[in-house]
């Protein structure tokens, strides 16, 4: 399992700072495309990285700081590669399809933009659901929530050994 800190750092570098370190695209390629769907896709990639080991087992005896740096570089590289290789091609195909349909129907540019946003969000959600099913993350979150609820409800009730003051 990859440590959460390098994955979180890769997420912050890409999503918060809007920075790419290894792959640089022409800004005109992604200028008119919706953003939220690509963010959902990147989130699913980071979820998948948290569930897999990215460093080979024969490198397991490197120091913790070395593992942190290596996992961070690999997480950023994999995230950027999948964004360009998978998401950009899927998004371009979807946006072109929506453009053809809305032009054929004679709909305005505002409707076209709305359909593009909805389509890319649905595509991002589909990736999130697929990765969630692969990593079994919803079941893990549900189990943690149940355990937390049990702890909260047990602490809020007075135990039978405690005497109540009247």
N, C-alpha and C positions, 0 to 999 in steps of 0.2 A: 504494500500500500504506500502510495506517495504521501509524504507529510502534507498536512493542510496548509502550512505556512508558505511553501513555494508556490502552491497552486493559487493561494490568495494573493500573493505578490504578483504573479502573472496576470491574474484577474484585474488587479488595481492598475498595473502598467497599461493594459489594453483598454479596459472599460472606463477608468477614471481619468487617466492621463491621456487617453486617445493616442497612444504611441505604439509604433511597431519597431522592433529592433532588427529583425532579420529580413523581412519582406517589405519592400516599398512599392506601392502602386501609384499610378497616375491618379490624382484626385478627381479628375473628370470621370473616371470609371464609376465611382461610387457617390457622385455628387447628388444625384436626384433620387437616390434609393432610400426607402425608409430604414430607420435605425433599430427600432425596438426588436424586430424579428431577428436581426443579426446578433443582438445582445442576448436574446434567449438561446440562440444556437451556441454562442460562446460559453454561456453558463452551462449548457448541457455537456460541452466538451470538457470544461473544468470538473464537472461532476464525474464524468467518465475517468478523467485523470486521477481523481481522488481514490477511485476504486481499483486502480491498476498500479503495478510497480513499474516505474520507468527506467530504473537502474538495474543492470544485470546483476545476478546473484554473486558472480565472481568478483564484483566490486564492493561487496558488502562490508569489507573491513577498512574502507576509507573513513577519515574523521567526519564527525557530524557536520562541521562547517563545510567540508568538501561535498558531502552529500547534499546539503542545503543548496549550495551554488549550482551543482550539477542538476538537481531536480528543478531548480528555478529556470535554468537555461533550457532544459528539455521541455518544460511545461510551456514556456513562451514560444519555443520553436514549433511544437506540436500544435498549439493553439493558432498561431499565425498560418501555419501550413494548411490546417483544416479550414480556416476561414477563407483562404484563397482557393484552395483546391475543391472543397465541397460546397461551402455556403455561397461563395460568389457565383459559381456556375449554376447552382440551383436557383439562386435569387435572380440572376440574369434571365434564365429560362422562364421563370414565373412572371417577372416583370414584362418581358417581351410578349408572353402569352396574354397577359392582362391588357397590354397596350393594343394588341391585335383585336381582342374581343371588344374592348370599349370603343375603339375606332370604328369597327364594323357595326356596332350598335348605335353609333353617333352620339355617344355620351361625352360630356364635357371633361376638361382636364381635372377639375376638382373631384369628380366621381372616379376618374382614373386613379388619382392619388389615394383616395379612400380605399379603393379596391386593392391597390398595391400594398397599402399599410395592413389591411385585414389579411391579405394573402400571405405576406411575409410573417406576420404574427402567428398565423395558423401553422405555417411551415416550421417556425421556431418551436411552437408548442408541441408539434408532432415529434420533433427531435428530442425535446425534453421528456416527453412521455416514453419514448422508446428507450432512452438512456436510463430513465427512472426504473423502467421494467427490467433492464439488463442489470443494473447495479442493486436492485431491490431497495433503493433508497426510501421510497414511501413506507415500506414495512419497518425499516429501521427507525425512521422518524416517528411513526405511530407507536412503536415499542418504547422509545425514549419518552414520548408524551405520556403514555400510560404509567411508566415508572415514576415520572415526575408527579403525576396526578396522585398516585398512591402515597408518595412521600408527603405531598402537601396536605392531603386529607387525613393522614395519620397524625401529622403534627398539629393539626387544628382541633382534633378531638382529644378530650382528656382521656387518659388511659384509665383502666379499671383500678389500677393500683394507687392512683393519685386520689387523695381525699378532696372532696369539694368543700369549700367554705360556705357556710350558711349563715 
